[in-house]
Amino acid sequence: QIYNSMHRLFLILGGNVGDRQKILETAKSMIELRLGRIEVQSAVYQTEAWGFESSPFLNQVVVVDTVLTSAKALDEVQAIENELGRKRLGEGYQARTMDIDILFYDDCQILTETLQIPHPRIASRRFVLVPLCEIAAQKKHPVTGLTVNEMLLQCSDTLEVKPVEM
């Protein structure tokens, strides 16, 4: 068995509270310190809130090379969210300073009580698929076999996702 091998981690970052651009940049710095080098990043996109009424989100997909296990990566992204002021208040969608979801971990399927990889709602969210397609259009979903581009073409979500000038 190979220890400390590199894994490719796809993350979506998003927030709609506070200085969104500054918080996004801070989150990326924290990811590089704790998880590994960001190798690829999409443009930043502004999107309407998905599933609830709120101010618009900034979203960005980043690809990180990491030696961390998927469970340890989850621990780290949740710690970053908390340090950036994320409050988890009950059930349902809500405004937040920073939300970081693991989209893919290599080409693995991982199902535990605390972690589902690939993220179970990738295919239904344009705010994930548009930036993901920009940097990894031909990446295949390890369960469905569809490429990111194919998922985007089939997506029924109609929320506007537009690039932001940074």
N, C-alpha and C positions, 0 to 999 in steps of 0.2 A: 504493500500500500504506500502511496506517495503522500507524504505530509507536506503542508505548506504549499500545495499546488494552487495556482491562480484560478479564480472563478470569475466569470463575467456576470455582473449584477446590473440589471436594468431597474432604475428607480424613476418614479414620477414624483416631482416636488410641486406643491401647490399651497397657496395661501391667499386670504382675502381680508386680513385684519392688519392694521398698522402700516408701516412703510414696507410695502410688499416687495419692492426691488431689493432693498437693503437686507430684509430677512432672507430672501432667496439667496443672495450672495453669501450671507453668513452661513446659511445651511450648507451650501456647497463647500465652503472652507472647512466646516466641521466634518463633513463627509470625507474630505481628503485627509484630514487628521486621523480619523477613527476607523474608516473602512478601507480606504485605498485611493489610488489616483483616479481622477475622473478622466477617462480616455476620450470620450465623445460626449457632446452635449447638443441638444436641439436648440433652436431659437426659443425665446420666451414667448408664450402665447397668453392672450387675455381671453378668458372664457366666462360665460354666465355660470352662476352657481348651478350645480347638477343636483336635482332632487329636492331643492328648497329655495325659498326666496332670500336673496342676500346680495351684497355688493359683488362685483366681478372678481374672479380669481386670476392670479398669474400662475401659469403652469410651465414646467420644463421637464424634459426627460434627460437623464444623465446615465452614462454607462461607466461603471466603476470596475476596475480590476482589483479583486480582494482575495486575501488568504482566509477570510473569515468563513465559518460555516453559515448556512442560511439562518439558523436560529440565533447565532451571535450577531449577524448583520441586522436581524429584526430588533434585537435588544438595543443595538447602537442607534438605529434610526428612531426608535421610540424615545430613547434618552435625548437625542437631538431635538425631536419635536417638543418634549417637555421643557428642555432648557430654553427653547425659543418661545415659550409661553403657551403651548398647546394645552387646552383644557378639554377634557372629555366629560361632557355633561349629559349623562343618560344615553338613551338610544337615538338613532336617527342622524341625519346629516345636519351639520351646523357650521357657522363661520369659524375660521381658525387662522392662527398666525402661520402655522406650517403643518402640512400633512405630507408625509413621505410614505409611499407605498412601494413595496417590492413587486415589480411586474414579472421579471424572469430572473432565474438563477441558473446559469448555464442553460442546458436544455432539459432541466430536471422538472419532474412533477413531485411536489412535496405537499402532503396533506397531514397536518397535525391539528391538535385542538387550537393552537395559537397562530398557525401559519398555513396559508394556501398559496402555493406557487405552481403554475402561473397564477397571477391575480385573477380571481374568478369573474371580474367584470370588465376585463380589458376590451372584449369585443363589443361591448354596448356603450362605450364612452368615447365620443369624438375628442374630448380634451386629452385623452390618453393616446388615441390612435394617430391623431394628426402630428404631434411632435415625434412620436415613435416612428411613424412612417418616414418622416424627414431624415432620420438617421439610420433606420434599420428596416426599410420597406420589405426586404426579402426574408427577414427573420421569420422562421416558422414557429407557430404555436406548438409546443411539444405534445399537446393532447389532441387538438383538432387537425393539425397538419396544415392549417391555413397560414398564408403569409400575413404579415401586418397589413400590407397593401390590400390583400383580398378581404381581410376583416373590415378595413376602412370602407371599401366599396360596398360591403353588405350591411354596414352599421345603420340602424334606423334612428339614432340620436340626431336631432336637428339643431342642437345648440351651436351658436356661432363660436368658432375658434379662430382668432386672428393674431398674427404675429405682432409683437410689440417692439417699437424702436427703443433700444436700451442706450 
